[in-house]
């Protein structure tokens, strides 16, 4: 990833050898972390028309992709089967 990529790898979120998102995940249980991801999706969707436009949409997409990844790697098989039908 490019160090100057403000969506996928912002320099200010990678200090001390750990990504900020990984430290946040470590400090929360699964439900709380998913809520954090959902809140960020909503925040970037809410403001994209008024602040950074496409960059905010891409950030919302990043958090959505992360939420999808978290659910697909930790949920029970029954839940995964339901989500695969979408």
PDB file of N, CA, C and O in Angstrom, chain B, residues numbered from 101:
ATOM      1  N   UNK B 101       0.837  -1.196   0.000  1.00  0.00           N
ATOM      2  CA  UNK B 101       0.000   0.000   0.000  1.00  0.00           C
ATOM      3  C   UNK B 101       0.873   1.249   0.000  1.00  0.00           C
ATOM      4  O   UNK B 101       1.947   1.283   0.601  1.00  0.00           O
ATOM      5  N   UNK B 102       0.403   2.223  -0.659  1.00  0.00           N
ATOM      6  CA  UNK B 102       1.105   3.487  -0.744  1.00  0.00           C
ATOM      7  C   UNK B 102       0.981   4.233   0.580  1.00  0.00           C
ATOM      8  O   UNK B 102      -0.117   4.356   1.123  1.00  0.00           O
ATOM      9  N   UNK B 103       2.103   4.734   1.103  1.00  0.00           N
ATOM     10  CA  UNK B 103       2.076   5.443   2.376  1.00  0.00           C
ATOM     11  C   UNK B 103       1.246   6.709   2.329  1.00  0.00           C
ATOM     12  O   UNK B 103       0.787   7.181   3.369  1.00  0.00           O
ATOM     13  N   UNK B 104       1.042   7.268   1.152  1.00  0.00           N
ATOM     14  CA  UNK B 104       0.273   8.503   1.047  1.00  0.00           C
ATOM     15  C   UNK B 104      -1.199   8.244   0.739  1.00  0.00           C
ATOM     16  O   UNK B 104      -1.930   9.185   0.430  1.00  0.00           O
ATOM     17  N   UNK B 105      -1.650   6.993   0.816  1.00  0.00           N
ATOM     18  CA  UNK B 105      -3.041   6.640   0.535  1.00  0.00           C
ATOM     19  C   UNK B 105      -3.914   7.009   1.729  1.00  0.00           C
ATOM     20  O   UNK B 105      -3.858   6.334   2.756  1.00  0.00           O
ATOM     21  N   UNK B 106      -4.728   8.077   1.616  1.00  0.00           N
ATOM     22  CA  UNK B 106      -5.510   8.542   2.765  1.00  0.00           C
ATOM     23  C   UNK B 106      -6.698   7.649   3.108  1.00  0.00           C
ATOM     24  O   UNK B 106      -7.328   7.846   4.147  1.00  0.00           O
ATOM     25  N   UNK B 107      -7.018   6.673   2.259  1.00  0.00           N
ATOM     26  CA  UNK B 107      -8.151   5.787   2.519  1.00  0.00           C
ATOM     27  C   UNK B 107      -7.678   4.461   3.123  1.00  0.00           C
ATOM     28  O   UNK B 107      -8.152   4.059   4.185  1.00  0.00           O
ATOM     29  N   UNK B 108      -6.767   3.799   2.462  1.00  0.00           N
ATOM     30  CA  UNK B 108      -6.365   2.455   2.864  1.00  0.00           C
ATOM     31  C   UNK B 108      -5.206   2.391   3.839  1.00  0.00           C
ATOM     32  O   UNK B 108      -5.077   1.413   4.576  1.00  0.00           O
ATOM     33  N   UNK B 109      -4.382   3.385   3.860  1.00  0.00           N
ATOM     34  CA  UNK B 109      -3.212   3.338   4.737  1.00  0.00           C
ATOM     35  C   UNK B 109      -2.745   4.737   5.122  1.00  0.00           C
ATOM     36  O   UNK B 109      -1.635   5.138   4.771  1.00  0.00           O
ATOM     37  N   UNK B 110      -3.587   5.487   5.844  1.00  0.00           N
ATOM     38  CA  UNK B 110      -3.153   6.826   6.236  1.00  0.00           C
ATOM     39  C   UNK B 110      -1.994   6.746   7.234  1.00  0.00           C
ATOM     40  O   UNK B 110      -2.038   5.987   8.202  1.00  0.00           O
ATOM     41  N   UNK B 111      -0.984   7.525   6.979  1.00  0.00           N
ATOM     42  CA  UNK B 111       0.220   7.503   7.809  1.00  0.00           C
ATOM     43  C   UNK B 111      -0.109   7.771   9.272  1.00  0.00           C
ATOM     44  O   UNK B 111       0.490   7.159  10.157  1.00  0.00           O
ATOM     45  N   UNK B 112      -1.043   8.669   9.542  1.00  0.00           N
ATOM     46  CA  UNK B 112      -1.343   9.053  10.920  1.00  0.00           C
ATOM     47  C   UNK B 112      -2.071   7.964  11.703  1.00  0.00           C
ATOM     48  O   UNK B 112      -2.286   8.123  12.905  1.00  0.00           O
ATOM     49  N   UNK B 113      -2.459   6.851  11.052  1.00  0.00           N
ATOM     50  CA  UNK B 113      -3.094   5.736  11.766  1.00  0.00           C
ATOM     51  C   UNK B 113      -2.165   4.540  11.926  1.00  0.00           C
ATOM     52  O   UNK B 113      -2.615   3.461  12.310  1.00  0.00           O
ATOM     53  N   UNK B 114      -0.898   4.707  11.643  1.00  0.00           N
ATOM     54  CA  UNK B 114       0.044   3.607  11.765  1.00  0.00           C
ATOM     55  C   UNK B 114       1.296   4.093  12.479  1.00  0.00           C
ATOM     56  O   UNK B 114       2.306   4.420  11.854  1.00  0.00           O
ATOM     57  N   UNK B 115       1.205   4.131  13.771  1.00  0.00           N
ATOM     58  CA  UNK B 115       2.330   4.594  14.588  1.00  0.00           C
ATOM     59  C   UNK B 115       2.711   3.494  15.587  1.00  0.00           C
ATOM     60  O   UNK B 115       1.848   2.745  16.044  1.00  0.00           O
ATOM     61  N   UNK B 116       3.959   3.401  15.912  1.00  0.00           N
ATOM     62  CA  UNK B 116       4.407   2.448  16.914  1.00  0.00           C
ATOM     63  C   UNK B 116       4.304   0.999  16.481  1.00  0.00           C
ATOM     64  O   UNK B 116       4.250   0.108  17.328  1.00  0.00           O
ATOM     65  N   UNK B 117       4.277   0.743  15.185  1.00  0.00           N
ATOM     66  CA  UNK B 117       4.279  -0.618  14.691  1.00  0.00           C
ATOM     67  C   UNK B 117       2.938  -1.322  14.688  1.00  0.00           C
ATOM     68  O   UNK B 117       2.878  -2.523  14.422  1.00  0.00           O
ATOM     69  N   UNK B 118       1.857  -0.606  14.977  1.00  0.00           N
ATOM     70  CA  UNK B 118       0.529  -1.229  14.953  1.00  0.00           C
ATOM     71  C   UNK B 118      -0.457  -0.277  14.293  1.00  0.00           C
ATOM     72  O   UNK B 118      -0.426   0.934  14.511  1.00  0.00           O
ATOM     73  N   UNK B 119      -1.329  -0.856  13.484  1.00  0.00           N
ATOM     74  CA  UNK B 119      -2.394  -0.064  12.879  1.00  0.00           C
ATOM     75  C   UNK B 119      -3.404   0.304  13.961  1.00  0.00           C
ATOM     76  O   UNK B 119      -3.718  -0.519  14.820  1.00  0.00           O
ATOM     77  N   UNK B 120      -3.900   1.499  13.928  1.00  0.00           N
ATOM     78  CA  UNK B 120      -4.884   1.973  14.895  1.00  0.00           C
ATOM     79  C   UNK B 120      -6.107   1.055  14.938  1.00  0.00           C
ATOM     80  O   UNK B 120      -6.610   0.751  16.020  1.00  0.00           O
ATOM     81  N   UNK B 121      -6.587   0.613  13.782  1.00  0.00           N
ATOM     82  CA  UNK B 121      -7.774  -0.233  13.723  1.00  0.00           C
ATOM     83  C   UNK B 121      -7.555  -1.540  14.481  1.00  0.00           C
ATOM     84  O   UNK B 121      -8.485  -2.056  15.102  1.00  0.00           O
ATOM     85  N   UNK B 122      -6.345  -2.076  14.437  1.00  0.00           N
ATOM     86  CA  UNK B 122      -6.045  -3.319  15.144  1.00  0.00           C
ATOM     87  C   UNK B 122      -6.000  -3.095  16.656  1.00  0.00           C
ATOM     88  O   UNK B 122      -6.423  -3.960  17.423  1.00  0.00           O
ATOM     89  N   UNK B 123      -5.498  -1.959  17.078  1.00  0.00           N
ATOM     90  CA  UNK B 123      -5.491  -1.633  18.507  1.00  0.00           C
ATOM     91  C   UNK B 123      -6.917  -1.440  19.014  1.00  0.00           C
ATOM     92  O   UNK B 123      -7.256  -1.883  20.111  1.00  0.00           O
ATOM     93  N   UNK B 124      -7.744  -0.782  18.217  1.00  0.00           N
ATOM     94  CA  UNK B 124      -9.150  -0.584  18.592  1.00  0.00           C
ATOM     95  C   UNK B 124      -9.847  -1.936  18.707  1.00  0.00           C
ATOM     96  O   UNK B 124     -10.565  -2.180  19.677  1.00  0.00           O
ATOM     97  N   UNK B 125      -9.644  -2.810  17.733  1.00  0.00           N
ATOM     98  CA  UNK B 125     -10.269  -4.133  17.766  1.00  0.00           C
ATOM     99  C   UNK B 125      -9.847  -4.889  19.024  1.00  0.00           C
ATOM    100  O   UNK B 125     -10.672  -5.547  19.658  1.00  0.00           O
ATOM    101  N   UNK B 126      -8.583  -4.800  19.384  1.00  0.00           N
ATOM    102  CA  UNK B 126      -8.079  -5.504  20.564  1.00  0.00           C
ATOM    103  C   UNK B 126      -8.692  -4.992  21.857  1.00  0.00           C
ATOM    104  O   UNK B 126      -8.741  -5.715  22.853  1.00  0.00           O
ATOM    105  N   UNK B 127      -9.159  -3.755  21.847  1.00  0.00           N
ATOM    106  CA  UNK B 127      -9.707  -3.160  23.068  1.00  0.00           C
ATOM    107  C   UNK B 127     -11.203  -3.414  23.239  1.00  0.00           C
ATOM    108  O   UNK B 127     -11.786  -2.992  24.238  1.00  0.00           O
ATOM    109  N   UNK B 128     -11.836  -4.097  22.278  1.00  0.00           N
ATOM    110  CA  UNK B 128     -13.286  -4.267  22.293  1.00  0.00           C
ATOM    111  C   UNK B 128     -13.659  -5.729  22.109  1.00  0.00           C
ATOM    112  O   UNK B 128     -12.878  -6.530  21.598  1.00  0.00           O
ATOM    113  N   UNK B 129     -14.881  -6.059  22.542  1.00  0.00           N
ATOM    114  CA  UNK B 129     -15.401  -7.376  22.191  1.00  0.00           C
ATOM    115  C   UNK B 129     -15.959  -7.303  20.771  1.00  0.00           C
ATOM    116  O   UNK B 129     -16.012  -6.230  20.170  1.00  0.00           O
ATOM    117  N   UNK B 130     -16.372  -8.444  20.245  1.00  0.00           N
ATOM    118  CA  UNK B 130     -16.824  -8.522  18.855  1.00  0.00           C
ATOM    119  C   UNK B 130     -17.983  -7.588  18.557  1.00  0.00           C
ATOM    120  O   UNK B 130     -17.978  -6.894  17.540  1.00  0.00           O
ATOM    121  N   UNK B 131     -18.973  -7.568  19.435  1.00  0.00           N
ATOM    122  CA  UNK B 131     -20.147  -6.725  19.211  1.00  0.00           C
ATOM    123  C   UNK B 131     -19.781  -5.243  19.190  1.00  0.00           C
ATOM    124  O   UNK B 131     -20.254  -4.491  18.337  1.00  0.00           O
ATOM    125  N   UNK B 132     -18.951  -4.838  20.116  1.00  0.00           N
ATOM    126  CA  UNK B 132     -18.539  -3.431  20.174  1.00  0.00           C
ATOM    127  C   UNK B 132     -17.740  -3.042  18.938  1.00  0.00           C
ATOM    128  O   UNK B 132     -17.937  -1.957  18.391  1.00  0.00           O
ATOM    129  N   UNK B 133     -16.846  -3.910  18.497  1.00  0.00           N
ATOM    130  CA  UNK B 133     -16.033  -3.587  17.328  1.00  0.00           C
ATOM    131  C   UNK B 133     -16.895  -3.480  16.075  1.00  0.00           C
ATOM    132  O   UNK B 133     -16.680  -2.596  15.246  1.00  0.00           O
ATOM    133  N   UNK B 134     -17.856  -4.362  15.937  1.00  0.00           N
ATOM    134  CA  UNK B 134     -18.764  -4.270  14.793  1.00  0.00           C
ATOM    135  C   UNK B 134     -19.570  -2.977  14.848  1.00  0.00           C
ATOM    136  O   UNK B 134     -19.820  -2.360  13.812  1.00  0.00           O
ATOM    137  N   UNK B 135     -19.975  -2.565  16.035  1.00  0.00           N
ATOM    138  CA  UNK B 135     -20.680  -1.294  16.184  1.00  0.00           C
ATOM    139  C   UNK B 135     -19.798  -0.119  15.800  1.00  0.00           C
ATOM    140  O   UNK B 135     -20.259   0.837  15.176  1.00  0.00           O
ATOM    141  N   UNK B 136     -18.518  -0.197  16.178  1.00  0.00           N
ATOM    142  CA  UNK B 136     -17.550   0.839  15.803  1.00  0.00           C
ATOM    143  C   UNK B 136     -17.447   0.942  14.278  1.00  0.00           C
ATOM    144  O   UNK B 136     -17.479   2.038  13.719  1.00  0.00           O
ATOM    145  N   UNK B 137     -17.321  -0.214  13.609  1.00  0.00           N
ATOM    146  CA  UNK B 137     -17.232  -0.217  12.144  1.00  0.00           C
ATOM    147  C   UNK B 137     -18.493   0.359  11.521  1.00  0.00           C
ATOM    148  O   UNK B 137     -18.421   1.180  10.607  1.00  0.00           O
ATOM    149  N   UNK B 138     -19.654  -0.071  12.018  1.00  0.00           N
ATOM    150  CA  UNK B 138     -20.926   0.428  11.500  1.00  0.00           C
ATOM    151  C   UNK B 138     -21.050   1.936  11.692  1.00  0.00           C
ATOM    152  O   UNK B 138     -21.514   2.646  10.799  1.00  0.00           O
ATOM    153  N   UNK B 139     -20.636   2.419  12.853  1.00  0.00           N
ATOM    154  CA  UNK B 139     -20.688   3.854  13.113  1.00  0.00           C
ATOM    155  C   UNK B 139     -19.829   4.646  12.148  1.00  0.00           C
ATOM    156  O   UNK B 139     -20.224   5.724  11.704  1.00  0.00           O
ATOM    157  N   UNK B 140     -18.657   4.121  11.821  1.00  0.00           N
ATOM    158  CA  UNK B 140     -17.796   4.815  10.866  1.00  0.00           C
ATOM    159  C   UNK B 140     -18.389   4.799   9.465  1.00  0.00           C
ATOM    160  O   UNK B 140     -18.268   5.782   8.734  1.00  0.00           O
ATOM    161  N   UNK B 141     -19.030   3.695   9.080  1.00  0.00           N
ATOM    162  CA  UNK B 141     -19.712   3.647   7.781  1.00  0.00           C
ATOM    163  C   UNK B 141     -20.754   4.755   7.723  1.00  0.00           C
ATOM    164  O   UNK B 141     -20.814   5.519   6.759  1.00  0.00           O
ATOM    165  N   UNK B 142     -21.572   4.832   8.763  1.00  0.00           N
ATOM    166  CA  UNK B 142     -22.631   5.841   8.809  1.00  0.00           C
ATOM    167  C   UNK B 142     -22.063   7.258   8.799  1.00  0.00           C
ATOM    168  O   UNK B 142     -22.605   8.139   8.132  1.00  0.00           O
ATOM    169  N   UNK B 143     -20.976   7.480   9.534  1.00  0.00           N
ATOM    170  CA  UNK B 143     -20.360   8.809   9.591  1.00  0.00           C
ATOM    171  C   UNK B 143     -19.903   9.259   8.206  1.00  0.00           C
ATOM    172  O   UNK B 143     -20.205  10.372   7.776  1.00  0.00           O
ATOM    173  N   UNK B 144     -19.179   8.394   7.518  1.00  0.00           N
ATOM    174  CA  UNK B 144     -18.663   8.795   6.206  1.00  0.00           C
ATOM    175  C   UNK B 144     -19.766   8.936   5.170  1.00  0.00           C
ATOM    176  O   UNK B 144     -19.677   9.789   4.287  1.00  0.00           O
ATOM    177  N   UNK B 145     -20.802   8.115   5.264  1.00  0.00           N
ATOM    178  CA  UNK B 145     -21.938   8.262   4.354  1.00  0.00           C
ATOM    179  C   UNK B 145     -22.682   9.564   4.635  1.00  0.00           C
ATOM    180  O   UNK B 145     -23.133  10.240   3.711  1.00  0.00           O
ATOM    181  N   UNK B 146     -22.806   9.904   5.889  1.00  0.00           N
ATOM    182  CA  UNK B 146     -23.535  11.103   6.306  1.00  0.00           C
ATOM    183  C   UNK B 146     -22.875  12.376   5.767  1.00  0.00           C
ATOM    184  O   UNK B 146     -23.559  13.309   5.346  1.00  0.00           O
ATOM    185  N   UNK B 147     -21.548  12.401   5.785  1.00  0.00           N
ATOM    186  CA  UNK B 147     -20.858  13.658   5.501  1.00  0.00           C
ATOM    187  C   UNK B 147     -20.299  13.795   4.088  1.00  0.00           C
ATOM    188  O   UNK B 147     -19.823  14.868   3.719  1.00  0.00           O
ATOM    189  N   UNK B 148     -20.349  12.720   3.284  1.00  0.00           N
ATOM    190  CA  UNK B 148     -19.617  12.758   2.016  1.00  0.00           C
ATOM    191  C   UNK B 148     -20.011  13.919   1.113  1.00  0.00           C
ATOM    192  O   UNK B 148     -19.159  14.440   0.393  1.00  0.00           O
ATOM    193  N   UNK B 149     -21.269  14.341   1.126  1.00  0.00           N
ATOM    194  CA  UNK B 149     -21.698  15.433   0.245  1.00  0.00           C
ATOM    195  C   UNK B 149     -21.186  16.788   0.719  1.00  0.00           C
ATOM    196  O   UNK B 149     -21.170  17.751  -0.047  1.00  0.00           O
ATOM    197  N   UNK B 150     -20.772  16.861   1.968  1.00  0.00           N
ATOM    198  CA  UNK B 150     -20.414  18.149   2.558  1.00  0.00           C
ATOM    199  C   UNK B 150     -18.933  18.292   2.895  1.00  0.00           C
ATOM    200  O   UNK B 150     -18.465  19.396   3.174  1.00  0.00           O
ATOM    201  N   UNK B 151     -18.198  17.187   2.871  1.00  0.00           N
ATOM    202  CA  UNK B 151     -16.813  17.286   3.304  1.00  0.00           C
ATOM    203  C   UNK B 151     -15.848  16.852   2.209  1.00  0.00           C
ATOM    204  O   UNK B 151     -15.363  17.699   1.458  1.00  0.00           O
ATOM    205  N   UNK B 152     -15.554  15.561   2.095  1.00  0.00           N
ATOM    206  CA  UNK B 152     -14.509  15.131   1.169  1.00  0.00           C
ATOM    207  C   UNK B 152     -15.006  14.259   0.024  1.00  0.00           C
ATOM    208  O   UNK B 152     -14.208  13.600  -0.642  1.00  0.00           O
ATOM    209  N   UNK B 153     -16.298  14.249  -0.208  1.00  0.00           N
ATOM    210  CA  UNK B 153     -16.856  13.590  -1.387  1.00  0.00           C
ATOM    211  C   UNK B 153     -16.419  12.147  -1.575  1.00  0.00           C
ATOM    212  O   UNK B 153     -16.665  11.293  -0.724  1.00  0.00           O
ATOM    213  N   UNK B 154     -15.775  11.891  -2.691  1.00  0.00           N
ATOM    214  CA  UNK B 154     -15.370  10.540  -3.062  1.00  0.00           C
ATOM    215  C   UNK B 154     -14.487   9.905  -1.991  1.00  0.00           C
ATOM    216  O   UNK B 154     -14.637   8.720  -1.696  1.00  0.00           O
ATOM    217  N   UNK B 155     -13.586  10.659  -1.417  1.00  0.00           N
ATOM    218  CA  UNK B 155     -12.710  10.101  -0.377  1.00  0.00           C
ATOM    219  C   UNK B 155     -13.538   9.563   0.792  1.00  0.00           C
ATOM    220  O   UNK B 155     -13.230   8.495   1.321  1.00  0.00           O
ATOM    221  N   UNK B 156     -14.566  10.274   1.194  1.00  0.00           N
ATOM    222  CA  UNK B 156     -15.422   9.795   2.279  1.00  0.00           C
ATOM    223  C   UNK B 156     -16.195   8.542   1.867  1.00  0.00           C
ATOM    224  O   UNK B 156     -16.373   7.635   2.680  1.00  0.00           O
ATOM    225  N   UNK B 157     -16.654   8.479   0.620  1.00  0.00           N
ATOM    226  CA  UNK B 157     -17.334   7.275   0.146  1.00  0.00           C
ATOM    227  C   UNK B 157     -16.393   6.073   0.145  1.00  0.00           C
ATOM    228  O   UNK B 157     -16.791   4.962   0.494  1.00  0.00           O
ATOM    229  N   UNK B 158     -15.160   6.302  -0.245  1.00  0.00           N
ATOM    230  CA  UNK B 158     -14.174   5.221  -0.232  1.00  0.00           C
ATOM    231  C   UNK B 158     -13.853   4.772   1.190  1.00  0.00           C
ATOM    232  O   UNK B 158     -13.622   3.587   1.430  1.00  0.00           O
ATOM    233  N   UNK B 159     -13.837   5.708   2.126  1.00  0.00           N
ATOM    234  CA  UNK B 159     -13.625   5.334   3.526  1.00  0.00           C
ATOM    235  C   UNK B 159     -14.808   4.532   4.052  1.00  0.00           C
ATOM    236  O   UNK B 159     -14.620   3.556   4.777  1.00  0.00           O
ATOM    237  N   UNK B 160     -16.021   4.933   3.694  1.00  0.00           N
ATOM    238  CA  UNK B 160     -17.206   4.160   4.085  1.00  0.00           C
ATOM    239  C   UNK B 160     -17.113   2.749   3.518  1.00  0.00           C
ATOM    240  O   UNK B 160     -17.428   1.775   4.200  1.00  0.00           O
ATOM    241  N   UNK B 161     -16.683   2.649   2.281  1.00  0.00           N
ATOM    242  CA  UNK B 161     -16.523   1.346   1.645  1.00  0.00           C
ATOM    243  C   UNK B 161     -15.456   0.516   2.358  1.00  0.00           C
ATOM    244  O   UNK B 161     -15.622  -0.692   2.525  1.00  0.00           O
ATOM    245  N   UNK B 162     -14.367   1.151   2.777  1.00  0.00           N
ATOM    246  CA  UNK B 162     -13.304   0.447   3.493  1.00  0.00           C
ATOM    247  C   UNK B 162     -13.843  -0.156   4.781  1.00  0.00           C
ATOM    248  O   UNK B 162     -13.586  -1.321   5.085  1.00  0.00           O
ATOM    249  N   UNK B 163     -14.601   0.652   5.545  1.00  0.00           N
ATOM    250  CA  UNK B 163     -15.166   0.156   6.791  1.00  0.00           C
ATOM    251  C   UNK B 163     -16.220  -0.923   6.532  1.00  0.00           C
ATOM    252  O   UNK B 163     -16.322  -1.876   7.305  1.00  0.00           O
ATOM    253  N   UNK B 164     -16.998  -0.791   5.467  1.00  0.00           N
ATOM    254  CA  UNK B 164     -17.971  -1.823   5.124  1.00  0.00           C
ATOM    255  C   UNK B 164     -17.263  -3.122   4.767  1.00  0.00           C
ATOM    256  O   UNK B 164     -17.672  -4.194   5.214  1.00  0.00           O
ATOM    257  N   UNK B 165     -16.212  -3.037   3.971  1.00  0.00           N
ATOM    258  CA  UNK B 165     -15.441  -4.229   3.619  1.00  0.00           C
ATOM    259  C   UNK B 165     -14.848  -4.879   4.868  1.00  0.00           C
ATOM    260  O   UNK B 165     -14.822  -6.105   4.977  1.00  0.00           O
ATOM    261  N   UNK B 166     -14.377  -4.073   5.797  1.00  0.00           N
ATOM    262  CA  UNK B 166     -13.818  -4.616   7.039  1.00  0.00           C
ATOM    263  C   UNK B 166     -14.913  -5.302   7.864  1.00  0.00           C
ATOM    264  O   UNK B 166     -14.678  -6.366   8.437  1.00  0.00           O
ATOM    265  N   UNK B 167     -16.106  -4.701   7.928  1.00  0.00           N
ATOM    266  CA  UNK B 167     -17.222  -5.304   8.644  1.00  0.00           C
ATOM    267  C   UNK B 167     -17.621  -6.631   7.998  1.00  0.00           C
ATOM    268  O   UNK B 167     -17.862  -7.616   8.697  1.00  0.00           O
ATOM    269  N   UNK B 168     -17.691  -6.658   6.689  1.00  0.00           N
ATOM    270  CA  UNK B 168     -17.997  -7.903   5.970  1.00  0.00           C
ATOM    271  C   UNK B 168     -16.953  -8.965   6.293  1.00  0.00           C
ATOM    272  O   UNK B 168     -17.294 -10.120   6.547  1.00  0.00           O
ATOM    273  N   UNK B 169     -15.694  -8.576   6.282  1.00  0.00           N
ATOM    274  CA  UNK B 169     -14.611  -9.514   6.608  1.00  0.00           C
ATOM    275  C   UNK B 169     -14.756 -10.041   8.033  1.00  0.00           C
ATOM    276  O   UNK B 169     -14.616 -11.241   8.271  1.00  0.00           O
ATOM    277  N   UNK B 170     -15.033  -9.154   8.972  1.00  0.00           N
ATOM    278  CA  UNK B 170     -15.177  -9.571  10.374  1.00  0.00           C
ATOM    279  C   UNK B 170     -16.321 -10.566  10.524  1.00  0.00           C
ATOM    280  O   UNK B 170     -16.184 -11.563  11.233  1.00  0.00           O
ATOM    281  N   UNK B 171     -17.433 -10.309   9.873  1.00  0.00           N
ATOM    282  CA  UNK B 171     -18.590 -11.195   9.979  1.00  0.00           C
ATOM    283  C   UNK B 171     -18.324 -12.524   9.278  1.00  0.00           C
ATOM    284  O   UNK B 171     -18.666 -13.585   9.799  1.00  0.00           O
ATOM    285  N   UNK B 172     -17.725 -12.462   8.114  1.00  0.00           N
ATOM    286  CA  UNK B 172     -17.511 -13.692   7.344  1.00  0.00           C
ATOM    287  C   UNK B 172     -16.462 -14.608   7.967  1.00  0.00           C
ATOM    288  O   UNK B 172     -16.448 -15.808   7.693  1.00  0.00           O
ATOM    289  N   UNK B 173     -15.586 -14.056   8.800  1.00  0.00           N
ATOM    290  CA  UNK B 173     -14.550 -14.892   9.407  1.00  0.00           C
ATOM    291  C   UNK B 173     -14.857 -15.311  10.835  1.00  0.00           C
ATOM    292  O   UNK B 173     -14.136 -16.130  11.403  1.00  0.00           O
ATOM    293  N   UNK B 174     -15.921 -14.762  11.429  1.00  0.00           N
ATOM    294  CA  UNK B 174     -16.193 -15.101  12.828  1.00  0.00           C
ATOM    295  C   UNK B 174     -17.580 -15.654  13.087  1.00  0.00           C
ATOM    296  O   UNK B 174     -17.802 -16.255  14.139  1.00  0.00           O
ATOM    297  N   UNK B 175     -18.521 -15.478  12.173  1.00  0.00           N
ATOM    298  CA  UNK B 175     -19.889 -15.932  12.421  1.00  0.00           C
ATOM    299  C   UNK B 175     -20.049 -17.423  12.199  1.00  0.00           C
ATOM    300  O   UNK B 175     -19.210 -18.084  11.586  1.00  0.00           O
ATOM    301  N   UNK B 176     -21.154 -17.926  12.718  1.00  0.00           N
ATOM    302  CA  UNK B 176     -21.510 -19.332  12.552  1.00  0.00           C
ATOM    303  C   UNK B 176     -21.806 -19.615  11.085  1.00  0.00           C
ATOM    304  O   UNK B 176     -22.199 -18.709  10.350  1.00  0.00           O
ATOM    305  N   UNK B 177     -21.622 -20.867  10.647  1.00  0.00           N
ATOM    306  CA  UNK B 177     -21.897 -21.225   9.244  1.00  0.00           C
ATOM    307  C   UNK B 177     -23.309 -20.869   8.788  1.00  0.00           C
ATOM    308  O   UNK B 177     -23.495 -20.493   7.631  1.00  0.00           O
ATOM    309  N   UNK B 178     -24.318 -20.977   9.672  1.00  0.00           N
ATOM    310  CA  UNK B 178     -25.685 -20.653   9.280  1.00  0.00           C
ATOM    311  C   UNK B 178     -25.804 -19.197   8.847  1.00  0.00           C
ATOM    312  O   UNK B 178     -26.482 -18.896   7.865  1.00  0.00           O
ATOM    313  N   UNK B 179     -25.147 -18.287   9.575  1.00  0.00           N
ATOM    314  CA  UNK B 179     -25.180 -16.871   9.240  1.00  0.00           C
ATOM    315  C   UNK B 179     -24.461 -16.616   7.925  1.00  0.00           C
ATOM    316  O   UNK B 179     -24.911 -15.806   7.114  1.00  0.00           O
ATOM    317  N   UNK B 180     -23.349 -17.302   7.712  1.00  0.00           N
ATOM    318  CA  UNK B 180     -22.610 -17.132   6.466  1.00  0.00           C
ATOM    319  C   UNK B 180     -23.450 -17.578   5.275  1.00  0.00           C
ATOM    320  O   UNK B 180     -23.421 -16.935   4.226  1.00  0.00           O
ATOM    321  N   UNK B 181     -24.198 -18.674   5.422  1.00  0.00           N
ATOM    322  CA  UNK B 181     -25.040 -19.146   4.324  1.00  0.00           C
ATOM    323  C   UNK B 181     -26.097 -18.106   3.972  1.00  0.00           C
ATOM    324  O   UNK B 181     -26.377 -17.889   2.793  1.00  0.00           O
ATOM    325  N   UNK B 182     -26.687 -17.460   4.975  1.00  0.00           N
ATOM    326  CA  UNK B 182     -27.673 -16.419   4.712  1.00  0.00           C
ATOM    327  C   UNK B 182     -27.043 -15.244   3.974  1.00  0.00           C
ATOM    328  O   UNK B 182     -27.639 -14.714   3.036  1.00  0.00           O
ATOM    329  N   UNK B 183     -25.847 -14.831   4.385  1.00  0.00           N
ATOM    330  CA  UNK B 183     -25.217 -13.674   3.760  1.00  0.00           C
ATOM    331  C   UNK B 183     -24.731 -13.991   2.355  1.00  0.00           C
ATOM    332  O   UNK B 183     -24.636 -13.086   1.526  1.00  0.00           O
ATOM    333  N   UNK B 184     -24.424 -15.238   2.064  1.00  0.00           N
ATOM    334  CA  UNK B 184     -23.993 -15.599   0.714  1.00  0.00           C
ATOM    335  C   UNK B 184     -25.119 -15.523  -0.292  1.00  0.00           C
ATOM    336  O   UNK B 184     -24.863 -15.435  -1.493  1.00  0.00           O
ATOM    337  N   UNK B 185     -26.374 -15.556   0.171  1.00  0.00           N
ATOM    338  CA  UNK B 185     -27.512 -15.498  -0.728  1.00  0.00           C
ATOM    339  C   UNK B 185     -27.877 -14.112  -1.174  1.00  0.00           C
ATOM    340  O   UNK B 185     -28.797 -13.953  -1.976  1.00  0.00           O
ATOM    341  N   UNK B 186     -27.187 -13.091  -0.684  1.00  0.00           N
ATOM    342  CA  UNK B 186     -27.495 -11.707  -1.031  1.00  0.00           C
ATOM    343  C   UNK B 186     -26.975 -11.386  -2.404  1.00  0.00           C
ATOM    344  O   UNK B 186     -27.137 -10.261  -2.878  1.00  0.00           O
TER     345      UNK B 186
END
